[in-house]
Amino acid sequence: MTQHPRSLSTTVDEFVEAFNDNDLDRVMEFFADDAEYEPGDGAKHQGRAAIRAEFAPQFAGRYGAMRFDVHDKLVDESGRRAAIRWACRIDISGPRARGVYPLLRLLGLLRYGSRMVWQGMDVFHFDAGGAITGKYSYANFKIPPMKRDREKVWTTR
């Protein structure tokens, strides 16, 4: 497990950056060995291996190129908690979208176009060393309230 002696605010920023760089190995370095992840769909993934398995399709491009833009961040250093409100931008037009499930890609293109966005939030719990012990995501996962992404400047790494 990697220790993170920096501030929790910086840790959250670097965690989101690793997601946006599509670097699953780097993302996993932020988690404690016994961490838990609840993606908001009722499931619970315990331990790094289970969390990695849950994240793997996303990092393989199964849902397109994804980028998280953080709108708000609240950090409680003494309580070892943080929360972020984000927009998830998905692009199913570029090379990183080749792995998108064909039916999902077709439905997305027909309903939203090649780029879409939806909103959510994550709550993080950290151990004394700054490793994530819990990541709890909140959004409407059954039918994502997506819309066409009309941002003029948008890049994926």
Buried (B, 14 or more C-beta within 10 A) or exposed (E): BEEBEEEBEEBBBBBBBBBBEBBBEBBBBBBBEEBBBBBBEEEEBEBBEBBBEEBEEBBBBBBBBBBBBBEEBEBEEEEBBBBBBBBBBBBBBBEBBEEBEEEEBEEBBEEBBBBBBBBBBBBBBBBEEBBBBBBBBBBEBEEBEBEEBEEEEBEBE
